Amino acid sequence: MEKFNILKSIPANLSIMNVDTDMIIPKQFLKTIKRSGLGKSLFFEMRYDEHGKEINDFVLNKEPYNKSSILLAGKNFGCGSSREHAPWALLDFGIKCVISTSFADIFYNNCFKNGMLPIVLDQKQLEELIENSKRKETIEINLLEQKIKLGSKTISFEIDAFKKKCLLNGLDDIALSLEKSDKISSYEKNIQKTKPWMN
């Protein structure tokens, strides 16, 4: 998993409420367990018409937002069924941070597990970023400082300390387990001696 520290981008605004995981990545694209290649199917029914042609008015089909790595979203983003393909598709498209007033819990946690930063702000703060997006101005997200910088203004955000540590150091569940490999090996050797029937 890539380390996350500072991210700079013009944010793309998708201020639609209750965007569920089926809207993020429809069920017909869930047959794969590969993380790559899902970006082309991100927001499939909003990005493409019935002939598979890009819909020009959709934000992620327009310059410069088609290169955005920050997405501004409506409240309750990522609701619906649990599917890890949702953050996979966002990441494969190039989105590394989603900012909203609220997220569905499972989607929120899946973001961290895959190296994506979900940020919760209040509505007024989000609207400031939306205006910034309309002006096509770059913002900077500094995870270490927990700040969003837009021009001369700074917005602070909250994040769980453990989740922050994992993002800063690029630690997913496997990497966290490997950090304790010595203790795991020691436990396994000890259990073989004390409880050989479990071997």
Sequence and secondary structure as in RCSB ss.txt:
>XXXX:A:sequence
MEKFNILKSIPANLSIMNVDTDMIIPKQFLKTIKRSGLGKSLFFEMRYDEHGKEINDFVLNKEPYNKSSILLAGK
NFGCGSSREHAPWALLDFGIKCVISTSFADIFYNNCFKNGMLPIVLDQKQLEELIENSKRKETIEINLLEQKIKL
GSKTISFEIDAFKKKCLLNGLDDIALSLEKSDKISSYEKNIQKTKPWMN
>XXXX:A:secstr
     EEEE  EEE  TT BHHHHS GGG S   STTGGGGTTHHHHB TTS B TTSGGGSTTGGG SEEEE S
SBTBSS  THHHHHHHHHT  EEEES B HHHHHHHHHTT EEEE  HHHHHHHHHHHHTT  EEEETTTTEEEE
TTEEEE    HHHHHHHHHT  HHHHHHHTHHHHHHHHHHHHHH GGG 
